[in-house]
Structures are given as C-alpha cells and as structure tokens.
Amino acid sequence: MASQDESSSSGYSDMTWIQWFCGMEGHEFFVEVEEDYINDTFNLYGLKAMFPQYQEAIELILSPTCPDEEEMKQQSYLELYQEAADLYGLIHARFIISQAGMELMREKYLAGSFGLCPRVMCEKQPVLPIGISEELRTSRVKLYCPKCQDIYFPKQKLSDVDGAYFGTSFPHLFYLNFPDIIIEKSSKNYAPKLYGFKLYGRKGSKYESNYNN
C-alpha cells in the first residue's frame, strides 16, 4: 500500500499544467481554458510578439503534467513559468468572453466564487473580476459590482493577480450575454464610464490607479 505522501504526490502529478495553475492558492478566479481554444491560433493572434519564449510557454501551458519540486527550484524554469503564466492570463482574458468561457464564469458567479459587494445597500450582490487595464503589470485584479457600479479590492490572498488576466470589458459583456441574471441597480448612479459601464464610485471609492498601491 502506498504511503499518504506517495498517494498525494501521485494525485498531484496526474494534474495537467492548466489544472495545477488554476488550482493554486490565490487563483480561485481563474477557469480552465480549453485546450482546443489554445490550439486555435486565431484565438492567440497578436500574442506571439509579446513573449520571447512564446512556443516554449505554449508547450508548458499544454503540458499534461505539472512541475515537480526540483523544476520549481531551477531559475530557467521559473523564468519560463512567468512567461507561461502571463501568456495563459492573456489567453484567459480572451477565453472568458467566448461563449464557453462565459458559461464557466457564470457557474462561478452563481456559486458566489468571486465574492459579494461589501456595500450594505447592495444586499450581498455577487461581483465579477475586472481589470482596469489590458496591459500586463499595470494594475491588479479588482471586483466590479453591477448594482452600485463601483470597483472594490478582492481579499488579500486574491489581490496579487494581474488585472490584465481578466480584461476591462468582461463584466459588461457578461451581463449582456446573460440577461436572465436580473440586476436591480442602486438608486444612486455614477457618471464616469469605461467600455459602457461606470467605474468610479462615490468620494473615497477604492479605485486604484497605481499597480503597487
């Protein structure tokens, strides 16, 4: 009979890289991008020029196994991992506005996986992840509430994810795609908008303009 450590190690090694990446602590907002989506070069248009090790990063993302402890100690692997993480994040931002991706995000939304609006007047309205820039390393992921139309910081363990991994227009497209999700908007509306929906809230809103804030 295998020991507990051996069984645990075996189960861990059975994971694909995508399953491993999405299962990491702090990555709860991610969904698993379908391999067929990644293999369709049309979906990846424009990304190749952004990554020096693009092909290696793609191969790593599509790897049927996750890295072991020894690999995670190698500097060369860590550098490739960072490229793969950023590349997967940008692919993820595109995937979640596809029909298949939105369906997966809808499941998380209905389960409350993204959290609830902290504003009392919003009565525990489920929120959605949003980036305030399409550019990497510009700002971390935020949470958008469709009821008060404001943006909030996620919990600490989820706050170190790049906002570009979710894009700036996802919440707006999500609600257009799922009109059955009825939202009773707050009586107080705010004027400034981005891609058709409002971003800035009341005085003192937790809007972040600096990535390091």
N, CA, C and O of each residue as an XYZ file, in Angstrom:
852
protein
N       0.845     -1.196      0.000
C       0.000      0.000      0.000
C       0.877      1.241      0.000
O       1.832      1.324      0.773
N       0.567      2.205     -0.855
C       1.366      3.426     -0.935
C       1.131      4.268      0.298
O       0.036      4.279      0.860
N       2.183      4.984      0.718
C       2.048      5.880      1.859
C       1.190      7.069      1.476
O       0.914      7.296      0.298
N       0.759      7.846      2.505
C      -0.077      9.015      2.243
C       0.651     10.018      1.363
O       0.060     10.624      0.469
N       1.968     10.189      1.634
C       2.755     11.132      0.841
C       2.839     10.680     -0.603
O       2.746     11.493     -1.522
N       3.019      9.354     -0.807
C       3.126      8.831     -2.159
C       1.814      8.988     -2.908
O       1.796      9.338     -4.088
N       0.704      8.720     -2.201
C      -0.609      8.850     -2.824
C      -0.876     10.287     -3.195
O      -1.393     10.582     -4.272
N      -0.507     11.204     -2.264
C      -0.729     12.628     -2.516
C       0.091     13.096     -3.695
O      -0.383     13.852     -4.542
N       1.376     12.619     -3.739
C       2.259     13.008     -4.832
C       1.744     12.491     -6.158
O       1.808     13.181     -7.175
N       1.223     11.247     -6.140
C       0.703     10.652     -7.364
C      -0.486     11.434     -7.888
O      -0.587     11.693     -9.087
N      -1.401     11.816     -6.974
C      -2.580     12.576     -7.384
C      -2.195     13.924     -7.944
O      -2.810     14.417     -8.890
N      -1.164     14.525     -7.349
C      -0.710     15.839     -7.783
C      -0.098     15.762     -9.174
O      -0.310     16.646    -10.004
N       0.668     14.691     -9.426
C       1.345     14.559    -10.714
C       0.381     14.231    -11.845
O       0.722     14.382    -13.018
N      -0.821     13.781    -11.497
C      -1.818     13.462    -12.518
C      -2.473     14.718    -13.090
O      -3.196     14.639    -14.083
N      -2.229     15.857    -12.484
C      -2.834     17.103    -12.939
C      -2.117     17.644    -14.163
O      -0.901     17.499    -14.292
N      -2.865     18.264    -15.060
C      -2.244     18.979    -16.174
C      -1.706     20.304    -15.646
O      -2.021     20.709    -14.527
N      -0.894     20.975    -16.459
C      -0.354     22.267    -16.031
C      -1.485     23.265    -15.792
O      -1.448     24.024    -14.824
N      -2.482     23.268    -16.664
C      -3.601     24.206    -16.516
C      -4.372     23.936    -15.230
O      -4.729     24.873    -14.515
N      -4.631     22.674    -14.929
C      -5.333     22.328    -13.688
C      -4.517     22.753    -12.477
O      -5.057     23.280    -11.504
N      -3.223     22.522    -12.546
C      -2.326     22.903    -11.454
C      -2.314     24.413    -11.267
O      -2.421     24.900    -10.141
N      -2.185     25.154    -12.357
C      -2.115     26.614    -12.283
C      -3.406     27.195    -11.716
O      -3.369     28.062    -10.843
N      -4.541     26.721    -12.207
C      -5.835     27.246    -11.750
C      -6.159     26.811    -10.325
O      -6.974     27.436     -9.647
N      -5.515     25.737     -9.877
C      -5.768     25.249     -8.526
C      -4.873     25.856     -7.469
O      -5.036     25.565     -6.284
N      -3.928     26.697     -7.870
C      -3.030     27.326     -6.911
C      -3.789     28.292     -6.014
O      -4.772     28.899     -6.440
N      -3.337     28.436     -4.778
C      -3.960     29.387     -3.863
C      -3.832     30.797     -4.430
O      -2.756     31.205     -4.868
N      -4.921     31.526     -4.418
C      -4.930     32.866     -4.986
C      -5.395     32.909     -6.423
O      -5.585     33.989     -6.984
N      -5.583     31.732     -7.035
C      -6.022     31.662     -8.430
C      -7.479     31.209     -8.546
O      -7.884     30.665     -9.574
N      -8.251     31.432     -7.505
C      -9.635     30.951     -7.480
C     -10.536     31.620     -8.511
O     -11.592     31.082     -8.844
N     -10.137     32.783     -9.021
C     -10.961     33.478    -10.018
C     -10.810     32.870    -11.416
O     -11.640     33.114    -12.292
N      -9.753     32.080    -11.626
C      -9.486     31.527    -12.955
C     -10.409     30.359    -13.290
O     -10.862     29.626    -12.410
N     -10.673     30.207    -14.587
C     -11.295     28.983    -15.092
C     -10.264     28.301    -15.983
O      -9.301     28.926    -16.429
N     -10.475     27.021    -16.235
C      -9.542     26.270    -17.072
C      -9.859     26.517    -18.545
O     -10.926     26.142    -19.032
N      -8.928     27.146    -19.239
C      -9.102     27.410    -20.668
C      -9.024     26.091    -21.424
O      -8.114     25.294    -21.195
N      -9.963     25.865    -22.313
C      -9.998     24.621    -23.081
C      -8.778     24.525    -24.000
O      -8.377     25.514    -24.614
N      -8.196     23.338    -24.088
C      -7.006     23.145    -24.919
C      -7.304     23.423    -26.389
O      -6.452     23.951    -27.103
N      -8.492     23.077    -26.842
C      -8.860     23.347    -28.237
C      -8.832     24.845    -28.519
O      -8.473     25.270    -29.617
N      -9.206     25.631    -27.536
C      -9.189     27.089    -27.691
C      -7.752     27.578    -27.841
O      -7.467     28.441    -28.671
N      -6.857     27.028    -27.042
C      -5.445     27.430    -27.097
C      -4.794     26.953    -28.391
O      -3.938     27.644    -28.943
N      -5.181     25.803    -28.870
C      -4.600     25.249    -30.100
C      -5.066     25.968    -31.359
O      -4.469     25.800    -32.423
N      -6.111     26.756    -31.252
C      -6.597     27.538    -32.393
C      -5.813     28.850    -32.449
O      -6.052     29.749    -31.642
N      -4.887     28.962    -33.389
C      -4.005     30.128    -33.451
C      -4.759     31.441    -33.653
O      -4.247     32.507    -33.313
N      -5.960     31.371    -34.200
C      -6.763     32.583    -34.381
C      -7.036     33.248    -33.033
O      -7.065     34.475    -32.932
N      -7.234     32.438    -32.011
C      -7.536     32.971    -30.678
C      -6.331     33.625    -30.017
O      -6.476     34.386    -29.060
N      -5.138     33.325    -30.531
C      -3.912     33.830    -29.919
C      -3.272     34.949    -30.734
O      -2.128     35.329    -30.486
N      -4.006     35.468    -31.695
C      -3.454     36.482    -32.598
C      -2.880     37.664    -31.810
O      -3.528     38.213    -30.919
N      -1.646     38.040    -32.167
C      -1.010     39.201    -31.569
C      -0.219     38.925    -30.302
O       0.479     39.813    -29.813
N      -0.310     37.729    -29.764
C       0.368     37.429    -28.502
C       1.818     36.984    -28.686
O       2.650     37.194    -27.803
N       2.118     36.377    -29.819
C       3.447     35.804    -30.029
C       4.553     36.841    -29.887
O       5.604     36.554    -29.314
N       4.327     38.034    -30.401
C       5.356     39.074    -30.373
C       5.649     39.575    -28.961
O       6.658     40.246    -28.744
N       4.800     39.267    -28.021
C       4.950     39.773    -26.659
C       5.837     38.895    -25.785
O       6.250     39.311    -24.702
N       6.134     37.676    -26.254
C       6.843     36.721    -25.402
C       8.037     36.104    -26.122
O       7.857     35.405    -27.119
N       9.262     36.352    -25.633
C      10.466     35.795    -26.258
C      10.450     34.267    -26.331
O      10.948     33.687    -27.295
N       9.883     33.620    -25.320
C       9.824     32.154    -25.293
C       8.388     31.678    -25.549
O       7.888     30.782    -24.870
N       7.751     32.282    -26.521
C       6.335     32.021    -26.787
C       6.038     30.537    -27.001
O       5.154     29.985    -26.346
N       6.764     29.890    -27.906
C       6.465     28.494    -28.229
C       6.687     27.588    -27.027
O       5.898     26.680    -26.766
N       7.774     27.844    -26.294
C       8.044     27.044    -25.104
C       6.962     27.257    -24.049
O       6.570     26.324    -23.349
N       6.481     28.505    -23.944
C       5.427     28.810    -22.969
C       4.124     28.099    -23.328
O       3.432     27.576    -22.454
N       3.796     28.082    -24.620
C       2.592     27.374    -25.070
C       2.699     25.887    -24.752
O       1.747     25.274    -24.268
N       3.862     25.319    -25.026
C       4.065     23.892    -24.760
C       3.945     23.594    -23.266
O       3.414     22.555    -22.871
N       4.443     24.515    -22.444
C       4.337     24.328    -20.999
C       2.876     24.389    -20.556
O       2.426     23.561    -19.764
N       2.142     25.367    -21.069
C       0.724     25.515    -20.725
C      -0.067     24.255    -21.083
O      -0.949     23.833    -20.335
N       0.253     23.667    -22.220
C      -0.471     22.482    -22.695
C       0.118     21.173    -22.172
O      -0.303     20.090    -22.577
N       1.085     21.281    -21.277
C       1.726     20.085    -20.730
C       0.717     19.229    -19.958
O      -0.087     19.758    -19.190
N       0.760     17.911    -20.161
C      -0.163     17.013    -19.453
C       0.230     16.777    -18.000
O      -0.485     16.099    -17.262
N       1.365     17.334    -17.591
C       1.814     17.168    -16.207
C       2.156     18.524    -15.600
O       2.427     19.488    -16.315
N       2.139     18.581    -14.291
C       2.520     19.812    -13.597
C       3.984     19.714    -13.168
O       4.532     18.612    -13.133
N       4.626     20.823    -12.843
C       6.043     20.793    -12.473
C       6.265     20.117    -11.122
O       5.392     20.125    -10.254
N       7.448     19.534    -10.966
C       7.786     18.947     -9.672
C       8.625     19.941     -8.871
O       8.963     21.017     -9.364
N       8.952     19.582     -7.658
C       9.672     20.487     -6.763
C      11.036     20.868     -7.318
O      11.470     22.011     -7.169
N      11.713     19.927     -7.952
C      13.042     20.202     -8.488
C      12.981     21.240     -9.608
O      13.818     22.141     -9.673
N      11.995     21.110    -10.481
C      11.845     22.078    -11.572
C      11.588     23.478    -11.028
O      12.112     24.460    -11.554
N      10.778     23.569     -9.972
C      10.428     24.865     -9.409
C      11.617     25.556     -8.740
O      11.531     26.732     -8.386
N      12.710     24.840     -8.569
C      13.921     25.420     -7.982
C      14.884     25.928     -9.054
O      15.851     26.621     -8.741
N      14.624     25.587    -10.310
C      15.523     25.961    -11.400
C      15.173     27.348    -11.944
O      14.019     27.620    -12.276
N      16.167     28.209    -12.029
C      15.942     29.574    -12.491
C      15.390     29.611    -13.911
O      14.519     30.423    -14.223
N      15.898     28.736    -14.766
C      15.437     28.711    -16.156
C      13.954     28.348    -16.225
O      13.208     28.890    -17.041
N      13.540     27.424    -15.360
C      12.127     27.040    -15.355
C      11.270     28.175    -14.810
O      10.191     28.442    -15.338
N      11.731     28.840    -13.770
C      10.960     29.932    -13.170
C      10.752     31.073    -14.164
O       9.689     31.695    -14.194
N      11.778     31.343    -14.979
C      11.645     32.390    -15.997
C      10.611     31.986    -17.049
O       9.797     32.804    -17.477
N      10.652     30.719    -17.459
C       9.675     30.229    -18.429
C       8.280     30.202    -17.806
O       7.289     30.512    -18.467
N       8.215     29.831    -16.539
C       6.918     29.799    -15.846
C       6.271     31.180    -15.837
O       5.065     31.300    -16.053
N       7.062     32.221    -15.588
C       6.493     33.571    -15.551
C       5.922     33.961    -16.906
O       4.859     34.577    -16.988
N       6.636     33.599    -17.972
C       6.110     33.882    -19.310
C       4.837     33.080    -19.559
O       3.863     33.599    -20.104
N       4.854     31.821    -19.159
C       3.679     30.971    -19.362
C       2.485     31.484    -18.563
O       1.354     31.457    -19.047
N       2.735     31.950    -17.342
C       1.654     32.476    -16.503
C       1.038     33.720    -17.137
O      -0.184     33.858    -17.181
N       1.887     34.625    -17.627
C       1.380     35.841    -18.276
C       0.650     35.510    -19.572
O      -0.399     36.084    -19.866
N       1.208     34.581    -20.342
C       0.570     34.190    -21.601
C      -0.777     33.523    -21.325
O      -1.772     33.823    -21.985
N      -0.801     32.627    -20.356
C      -2.073     31.979    -20.006
C      -3.086     33.024    -19.538
O      -4.269     32.946    -19.870
N      -2.610     33.999    -18.768
C      -3.503     35.041    -18.278
C      -4.142     35.838    -19.399
O      -5.337     36.129    -19.352
N      -3.353     36.195    -20.411
C      -3.896     36.963    -21.537
C      -4.826     36.103    -22.397
O      -5.818     36.595    -22.933
N      -4.496     34.816    -22.523
C      -5.401     33.902    -23.231
C      -6.700     33.769    -22.438
O      -7.789     33.740    -23.011
N      -6.573     33.689    -21.139
C      -7.729     33.575    -20.246
C      -8.668     34.771    -20.416
O      -9.888     34.608    -20.442
N      -8.093     35.976    -20.531
C      -8.910     37.185    -20.705
C      -9.737     37.112    -21.986
O     -10.849     37.636    -22.040
N      -9.200     36.468    -23.007
C      -9.941     36.304    -24.266
C     -10.960     35.167    -24.154
O     -12.083     35.262    -24.648
N     -10.539     34.103    -23.497
C     -11.413     32.930    -23.391
C     -12.692     33.235    -22.616
O     -13.762     32.748    -22.981
N     -12.599     34.029    -21.558
C     -13.784     34.263    -20.725
C     -14.822     35.158    -21.393
O     -15.921     35.323    -20.864
N     -14.493     35.738    -22.546
C     -15.528     36.472    -23.283
C     -16.027     35.653    -24.477
O     -16.808     36.145    -25.291
N     -15.568     34.395    -24.574
C     -16.146     33.451    -25.541
C     -17.345     32.793    -24.860
O     -17.487     32.874    -23.640
N     -18.201     32.147    -25.637
C     -19.390     31.531    -25.051
C     -19.023     30.457    -24.031
O     -19.605     30.390    -22.948
N     -18.050     29.618    -24.388
C     -17.639     28.541    -23.480
C     -17.053     29.100    -22.192
O     -17.333     28.604    -21.101
N     -16.235     30.139    -22.331
C     -15.623     30.747    -21.157
C     -16.642     31.423    -20.260
O     -16.564     31.329    -19.035
N     -17.599     32.105    -20.874
C     -18.632     32.783    -20.084
C     -19.489     31.790    -19.309
O     -19.912     32.070    -18.187
N     -19.741     30.645    -19.900
C     -20.529     29.630    -19.202
C     -19.804     29.168    -17.938
O     -20.424     28.974    -16.893
N     -18.489     28.996    -18.043
C     -17.707     28.586    -16.877
C     -17.681     29.683    -15.821
O     -17.775     29.406    -14.625
N     -17.552     30.931    -16.267
C     -17.552     32.055    -15.329
C     -18.936     32.228    -14.702
O     -19.049     32.631    -13.544
N     -19.971     31.929    -15.454
C     -21.338     32.025    -14.926
C     -21.537     31.043    -13.767
O     -22.181     31.366    -12.769
N     -20.975     29.846    -13.916
C     -21.068     28.858    -12.843
C     -20.416     29.392    -11.572
O     -20.960     29.248    -10.477
N     -19.252     30.006    -11.724
C     -18.563     30.579    -10.567
C     -19.360     31.744     -9.979
O     -19.462     31.886     -8.760
N     -19.918     32.570    -10.853
C     -20.689     33.737    -10.414
C     -21.898     33.304     -9.587
O     -22.147     33.851     -8.512
N     -22.644     32.328    -10.086
C     -23.848     31.870     -9.392
C     -23.511     31.182     -8.071
O     -24.323     31.160     -7.147
N     -22.308     30.624     -7.993
C     -21.864     29.974     -6.758
C     -21.273     30.979     -5.773
O     -20.921     30.620     -4.650
N     -21.167     32.234     -6.197
C     -20.598     33.264     -5.329
C     -19.098     33.162     -5.183
O     -18.531     33.663     -4.212
N     -18.437     32.508     -6.155
C     -16.993     32.273     -6.062
C     -16.160     33.546     -6.143
O     -15.016     33.567     -5.691
N     -16.720     34.598     -6.710
C     -15.977     35.850     -6.843
C     -16.216     36.784     -5.659
O     -15.584     37.835     -5.549
N     -17.114     36.400     -4.794
C     -17.393     37.218     -3.628
C     -18.637     38.073     -3.791
O     -19.334     37.998     -4.803
N     -18.900     38.882     -2.782
C     -20.086     39.727     -2.742
C     -19.692     41.176     -2.526
O     -18.643     41.459     -1.948
N     -20.517     42.081     -2.982
C     -20.239     43.505     -2.804
C     -20.253     43.840     -1.312
O     -21.183     43.455     -0.602
N     -19.225     44.558     -0.827
C     -19.164     44.900      0.599
C     -20.123     46.019      0.995
O     -20.316     46.277      2.183
N     -20.716     46.672      0.029
C     -21.610     47.783      0.328
C     -22.944     47.245      0.866
O     -23.566     46.387      0.240
N     -23.368     47.740      1.997
C     -24.589     47.256      2.649
C     -25.806     47.415      1.756
O     -26.646     46.516      1.693
N     -25.918     48.552      1.059
C     -27.085     48.826      0.227
C     -27.215     47.859     -0.954
O     -28.290     47.739     -1.541
N     -26.136     47.179     -1.299
C     -26.175     46.244     -2.434
C     -26.693     44.863     -2.032
O     -26.897     44.000     -2.885
N     -26.902     44.658     -0.739
C     -27.545     43.438     -0.237
C     -26.903     42.161     -0.771
O     -27.573     41.295     -1.335
N     -25.587     42.066     -0.579
C     -24.825     40.865     -0.939
C     -24.910     40.524     -2.430
O     -25.046     39.361     -2.809
N     -24.828     41.542     -3.246
C     -24.815     41.352     -4.692
C     -23.522     40.653     -5.126
O     -22.440     41.127     -4.778
N     -23.596     39.538     -5.877
C     -22.381     38.897     -6.396
C     -21.620     39.848     -7.318
O     -22.223     40.631     -8.052
N     -20.311     39.770     -7.272
C     -19.457     40.641     -8.076
C     -18.694     39.821     -9.114
O     -18.716     38.590     -9.093
N     -18.026     40.521    -10.015
C     -17.234     39.877    -11.061
C     -15.828     40.468    -11.090
O     -15.655     41.650    -10.793
N     -14.814     39.663    -11.444
C     -13.452     40.190    -11.558
C     -13.314     41.098    -12.772
O     -13.954     40.881    -13.801
N     -12.479     42.109    -12.640
C     -12.260     43.061    -13.731
C     -10.843     43.610    -13.646
O     -10.286     43.756    -12.558
N     -10.268     43.910    -14.802
C      -9.001     44.617    -14.852
C      -9.284     46.054    -15.256
O     -10.264     46.316    -15.952
N      -8.458     46.973    -14.839
C      -8.654     48.358    -15.260
C      -7.663     48.739    -16.351
O      -7.559     49.904    -16.735
N      -6.932     47.732    -16.848
C      -6.030     47.932    -17.979
C      -5.849     46.600    -18.693
O      -5.897     45.537    -18.073
N      -5.640     46.671    -20.004
C      -5.354     45.469    -20.791
C      -3.866     45.137    -20.764
O      -3.455     44.070    -21.221
N      -3.062     46.052    -20.227
C      -1.612     45.883    -20.220
C      -1.160     45.124    -18.979
O      -1.672     45.349    -17.882
N      -0.200     44.225    -19.160
C       0.362     43.486    -18.037
C       1.082     44.424    -17.074
O       1.656     45.433    -17.484
N       1.045     44.079    -15.791
C       1.762     44.792    -14.730
C       1.373     46.270    -14.627
O       2.199     47.121    -14.297
N       0.140     46.546    -14.906
C      -0.375     47.910    -14.762
C      -1.220     48.034    -13.505
O      -1.111     49.018    -12.774
N      -2.057     47.044    -13.253
C      -2.903     47.056    -12.062
C      -3.373     45.645    -11.753
O      -3.516     44.812    -12.648
N      -3.604     45.394    -10.500
C      -4.077     44.077    -10.081
C      -5.579     43.951    -10.292
O      -6.277     44.944    -10.499
N      -6.062     42.719    -10.237
C      -7.481     42.442    -10.453
C      -8.336     43.137     -9.394
O      -7.942     43.232     -8.232
N      -9.495     43.617     -9.801
C     -10.469     44.242     -8.906
C     -11.792     43.492     -9.028
O     -11.911     42.550     -9.811
N     -12.770     43.912     -8.260
C     -14.109     43.328     -8.307
C     -15.115     44.402     -8.676
O     -15.110     45.490     -8.099
N     -15.973     44.100     -9.630
C     -16.970     45.055    -10.108
C     -18.358     44.636     -9.638
O     -18.778     43.496     -9.834
N     -19.058     45.574     -9.019
C     -20.429     45.324     -8.584
C     -21.387     45.985     -9.572
O     -21.319     47.200     -9.763
N     -22.272     45.223    -10.199
C     -23.195     45.790    -11.184
C     -24.315     46.606    -10.544
O     -25.012     47.353    -11.231
N     -24.484     46.466     -9.245
C     -25.585     47.145     -8.574
C     -25.226     48.593     -8.240
O     -25.969     49.514     -8.576
N     -24.089     48.788     -7.581
C     -23.647     50.157     -7.273
C     -22.690     50.672     -8.339
O     -22.333     51.849     -8.347
N     -22.276     49.777     -9.243
C     -21.387     50.111    -10.355
C     -20.062     50.694     -9.862
O     -19.519     51.633    -10.444
N     -19.567     50.119     -8.787
C     -18.291     50.551     -8.220
C     -17.296     49.400     -8.280
O     -17.662     48.262     -8.574
N     -16.044     49.709     -8.001
C     -14.972     48.717     -8.030
C     -14.359     48.588     -6.640
O     -14.163     49.580     -5.938
N     -14.059     47.350     -6.257
C     -13.537     47.079     -4.925
C     -12.320     46.160     -5.004
O     -12.100     45.471     -6.000
N     -11.541     46.170     -3.928
C     -10.403     45.271     -3.826
C     -10.880     43.881     -3.406
O     -11.781     43.768     -2.575
N     -10.296     42.828     -3.962
C     -10.629     41.470     -3.503
C      -9.920     41.166     -2.189
O      -9.155     41.986     -1.682
N     -10.182     39.984     -1.644
C      -9.499     39.573     -0.425
C      -7.998     39.508     -0.673
O      -7.545     39.347     -1.806
N      -7.241     39.635      0.407
C      -5.795     39.743      0.310
C      -5.163     38.623     -0.509
O      -4.292     38.885     -1.338
N      -5.586     37.375     -0.289
C      -4.943     36.246     -0.973
C      -5.229     36.238     -2.473
O      -4.548     35.551     -3.233
N      -6.242     37.006     -2.899
C      -6.608     37.061     -4.312
C      -6.148     38.352     -4.974
O      -6.406     38.580     -6.156
N      -5.464     39.195     -4.202
C      -5.165     40.547     -4.685
C      -3.880     40.655     -5.489
O      -3.564     41.734     -5.991
N      -3.126     39.560     -5.625
C      -1.839     39.640     -6.316
C      -1.909     39.064     -7.725
O      -0.903     38.609     -8.268
N      -3.098     39.086     -8.311
C      -3.300     38.589     -9.674
C      -3.423     39.775    -10.620
O      -4.128     40.740    -10.325
N      -2.743     39.704    -11.749
C      -2.753     40.808    -12.708
C      -4.150     41.019    -13.286
O      -4.807     40.067    -13.709
N      -4.594     42.265    -13.299
C      -5.917     42.577    -13.835
C      -6.049     42.287    -15.317
O      -7.154     42.061    -15.811
N      -4.923     42.292    -16.037
C      -4.958     42.014    -17.478
C      -5.410     40.586    -17.764
O      -5.819     40.282    -18.884
N      -5.342     39.712    -16.770
C      -5.772     38.326    -16.951
C      -7.292     38.208    -17.082
O      -7.813     37.143    -17.411
N      -8.000     39.321    -16.819
C      -9.468     39.314    -16.903
C     -10.008     40.371    -17.859
O     -11.163     40.292    -18.280
N      -9.192     41.353    -18.205
C      -9.612     42.364    -19.168
C     -10.555     43.401    -18.578
O     -11.062     43.247    -17.467
N     -10.777     44.455    -19.345
C     -11.570     45.583    -18.857
C     -13.053     45.495    -19.195
O     -13.865     46.186    -18.581
N     -13.414     44.664    -20.152
C     -14.802     44.656    -20.626
C     -15.592     43.409    -20.238
O     -16.761     43.279    -20.602
N     -14.965     42.490    -19.503
C     -15.645     41.233    -19.194
C     -16.995     41.396    -18.479
O     -17.979     40.814    -18.935
N     -17.085     42.161    -17.381
C     -18.389     42.254    -16.696
C     -19.505     42.764    -17.598
O     -20.616     42.235    -17.572
N     -19.215     43.785    -18.394
C     -20.230     44.367    -19.277
C     -20.736     43.321    -20.276
O     -21.943     43.185    -20.479
N     -19.817     42.590    -20.893
C     -20.202     41.567    -21.866
C     -20.926     40.404    -21.190
O     -21.829     39.799    -21.767
N     -20.520     40.108    -19.974
C     -21.153     39.022    -19.220
C     -22.637     39.310    -19.000
O     -23.482     38.444    -19.228
N     -22.951     40.517    -18.561
C     -24.350     40.851    -18.283
C     -25.167     40.998    -19.567
O     -26.373     40.754    -19.567
N     -24.520     41.392    -20.651
C     -25.218     41.425    -21.936
C     -25.534     40.009    -22.413
O     -26.579     39.759    -23.014
N     -24.618     39.097    -22.135
C     -24.775     37.718    -22.593
C     -25.777     36.925    -21.750
O     -26.386     35.969    -22.231
N     -25.937     37.328    -20.503
C     -26.854     36.625    -19.604
C     -27.908     37.582    -19.053
O     -27.886     37.924    -17.871
N     -28.827     38.012    -19.909
C     -29.871     38.949    -19.470
C     -30.820     38.333    -18.449
O     -31.585     39.045    -17.798
N     -30.768     36.991    -18.310
C     -31.630     36.332    -17.327
C     -31.176     36.603    -15.899
O     -31.934     36.421    -14.946
N     -29.908     37.048    -15.764
C     -29.410     37.416    -14.439
C     -29.866     38.844    -14.168
O     -29.213     39.804    -14.575
N     -30.982     38.968    -13.483
C     -31.597     40.278    -13.262
C     -30.850     41.034    -12.175
O     -30.554     40.495    -11.109
N     -30.555     42.282    -12.466
C     -29.851     43.134    -11.521
C     -30.699     44.364    -11.242
O     -31.025     45.116    -12.160
N     -31.049     44.571    -10.008
C     -31.745     45.792     -9.627
C     -30.692     46.812     -9.232
O     -30.076     46.711     -8.172
N     -30.497     47.788    -10.091
C     -29.447     48.765     -9.856
C     -29.776     49.662     -8.671
O     -30.939     49.918     -8.359
N     -28.727     50.127     -8.030
C     -28.878     51.063     -6.929
C     -29.486     52.355     -7.443
O     -29.320     52.705     -8.611
N     -30.184     53.056     -6.580
C     -30.813     54.320     -6.980
C     -29.793     55.404     -7.235
O     -30.100     56.417     -7.863
N     -28.563     55.198     -6.745
C     -27.508     56.179     -6.951
C     -26.624     55.712     -8.097
O     -26.020     54.641     -8.026
N     -26.548     56.510     -9.150
C     -25.732     56.176    -10.313
C     -24.535     57.107    -10.393
O     -24.587     58.252     -9.944
N     -23.457     56.598    -10.970
C     -22.220     57.372    -11.058
C     -21.847     57.583    -12.518
O     -21.987     56.674    -13.337
N     -21.381     58.759    -12.838
C     -21.211     59.170    -14.225
C     -20.042     58.551    -14.989
O     -20.263     58.033    -16.083
N     -18.794     58.576    -14.469
C     -17.661     58.105    -15.270
C     -17.833     56.662    -15.728
O     -18.309     55.810    -14.977
N     -17.431     56.397    -16.998
C     -17.632     55.061    -17.563
C     -16.380     54.567    -18.287
O     -15.506     55.352    -18.654
N     -16.315     53.264    -18.481
C     -15.275     52.636    -19.296
C     -15.932     51.481    -20.023
O     -16.545     50.619    -19.393
N     -15.812     51.452    -21.347
C     -16.443     50.421    -22.167
C     -17.937     50.283    -21.858
O     -18.478     49.177    -21.852
N     -18.584     51.398    -21.605
C     -20.029     51.371    -21.465
C     -20.560     51.192    -20.064
O     -21.769     51.286    -19.854
N     -19.680     50.932    -19.080
C     -20.197     50.842    -17.717
C     -19.315     51.675    -16.793
O     -18.142     51.918    -17.076
N     -19.900     52.099    -15.701
C     -19.254     53.061    -14.817
C     -18.193     52.407    -13.940
O     -18.356     51.284    -13.463
N     -17.104     53.143    -13.743
C     -16.007     52.616    -12.946
C     -15.821     53.340    -11.619
O     -15.667     52.696    -10.581
N     -15.834     54.643    -11.640
C     -15.573     55.399    -10.429
C     -16.842     55.506     -9.602
O     -17.939     55.677    -10.134
N     -16.672     55.404     -8.301
C     -17.832     55.478     -7.426
C     -17.867     56.750     -6.614
O     -17.432     57.809     -7.065
N     -18.390     56.631     -5.409
C     -18.513     57.782     -4.526
C     -17.149     58.314     -4.129
O     -16.124     57.690     -4.406
N     -17.140     59.452     -3.489
C     -15.913     60.002     -2.958
C     -15.331     58.988     -1.982
O     -16.022     58.512     -1.081
N     -14.055     58.662     -2.169
C     -13.449     57.652     -1.316
C     -13.500     56.257     -1.890
O     -13.146     55.293     -1.211
N     -13.940     56.134     -3.141
C     -14.002     54.824     -3.785
C     -12.617     54.203     -3.806
O     -11.620     54.913     -3.936
N     -12.546     52.900     -3.679
C     -11.256     52.214     -3.641
C     -10.701     51.965     -5.037
O     -10.199     50.876     -5.312
N     -10.781     52.933     -5.904
C     -10.226     52.802     -7.253
C      -8.711     52.908     -7.165
O      -8.182     53.790     -6.488
N      -8.022     52.019     -7.842
C      -6.564     52.007     -7.803
C      -5.996     52.389     -9.147
O      -6.348     51.777    -10.156
N      -5.125     53.387     -9.194
C      -4.514     53.813    -10.447
C      -3.057     53.385    -10.521
O      -2.453     53.430    -11.593
N      -2.490     52.973     -9.400
C      -1.098     52.569     -9.371
C      -1.009     51.085     -9.046
O      -1.591     50.629     -8.062
N      -0.300     50.347     -9.846
C      -0.222     48.887     -9.679
C       0.324     48.498     -8.317
O      -0.049     47.455     -7.781
N       1.200     49.315     -7.747
C       1.833     48.965     -6.489
C       1.045     49.405     -5.263
O       1.466     49.147     -4.136
N      -0.081     50.058     -5.464
C      -0.872     50.510     -4.317
C      -1.548     49.342     -3.622
O      -2.256     49.537     -2.634
